[in-house]
Every structure is written in structure tokens, then in C-alpha cells.
Amino acid sequence: MARFKRVLLKLSGEALAAPDGYWLYPPVLNTLAADIAKAAGDGIEIAVVIGGGNIIRGARVSSAGWIDRATADSMGMLATAMNSIALENAVNAAGVTARTMSAVSMPTICETYARQPALHHLERGHVVILAGGTGNPFFTTDTAAVLRAAELKCEAVFKATQVDGVYTADPKKDPTATRYDRLTHAEAIAKDLGVMDTAAFALARDAQLTIGVFSVTQPGSISAVLNGQGRATYVVP
């Protein structure tokens, strides 16, 4: 696949969790930050959306019945802000300027998201880390990632996972699962492959965004795939 000029990278919050269950594992955080910094140093303009699942998942908390979904999702937005400012600090320490921008206004902690300032940061080579999801309950960070990618004129959304692409079934559960190198949005939706949630996928299809799904388990995987060299499944318009 060709190298992209401007991309949005979607990371799961769970990727930051420590083996003992603590919400943040500095060795992984620093490895991811160094890899993102390398890709930025190669001239790729990068926006990042990171989930908050290592701290709290709104849907899971609300399903327990002790708190309503809108409140639980607000808690999840705050979790993404915590992860975002941790990643911002790590990317800055790796030698590349990073800026956290949140859809939920918290001006004493980070910038409030607005499209034009975010574009300006990207054009200057800053890594833009987008916190707070869409700023609304009931929307996942997958949807936030596709929305921001469309707004910021990104050429593709790269979703980092624990497997090296999209399979016909979960390869950890089904040894007969086969891997796709490339498929269309229509095929991914028709086959219900679970690349992203339905709202996110519908938006990606309408925005004609390429989606790359790759494994983030190996050091250097982010910079490799963003440079068009890593192993990934591409879901194309």
C-alpha cells in the first residue's frame, strides 16, 4: 500500500494497561510514543484518537444498572482525556511536538477541539491527540476517529489491534479463520466482520475513507504501516 501524507491513528485504551491490571503501563506508552514520533519525523501528519477502556467503558458500566448510559459515557470521555495527556507527554519526550485537543472543554488541562486550529497543528507537523470522543454520549471512539479523520482531511484511518488484520472470524477462537489483505466497505459491512461499529463504518463509507487494520504488538509496527510497509488489511471505498 502507498504511503499516506495525513492519517488518523486509532488506539485502544486497553493497549496501555499494565500486566497487573493497572490502567497505565509506561514501557508500552513510551514504545508507542516513540513509534508515533518516528512516523511524524518521516513527514507523516498524524492525528490520534485513543480509547479509555483501560480505565472505564461507559457501555459496560451502564449495563450493570447502577448508573445511566449518558453519565457512564461522560466518565469514559474523561478516561480518554487521561490517556491522551499521558500520550502527549510521552510523544513530546520522544522529541516531537504533540498537542491534546478535547471535544469536552477543559481549558486548564488541554486545548478545546476546533477544526481549524487542529488543521494548523497538523500542517506544522505536530501530532494532534484527540480526546473526549465526539463530546456526546452513545458514540464510540471508533465513530469519533472516523468523524475527526473526515473533518481533518485525513487520507486513511489506521486501527491498531492485537491481530494483523481482518479475518473471516476471530483467529484466537477459530483456527480455520482466514485473513483478508483487501476488501471493500460494502464487503466488510455485508460480512459483518466487526472492523468497526456500524455507525463508524457507515461514516467511513460515506466519507470514502480507507481503513487500515494492523497489529500493534510489535515495536515499530505503527511507523511501518503508516509508511506503507507494514502488514495490514485495507478496507477501501
Summary of the structure (lengths in Angstrom):
residues: 237
radius of gyration: 16.7
end to end distance: 14.4
largest distance: 51.3
contacts: 827
relative contact order: 0.17
helix: 39%
strand: 20%
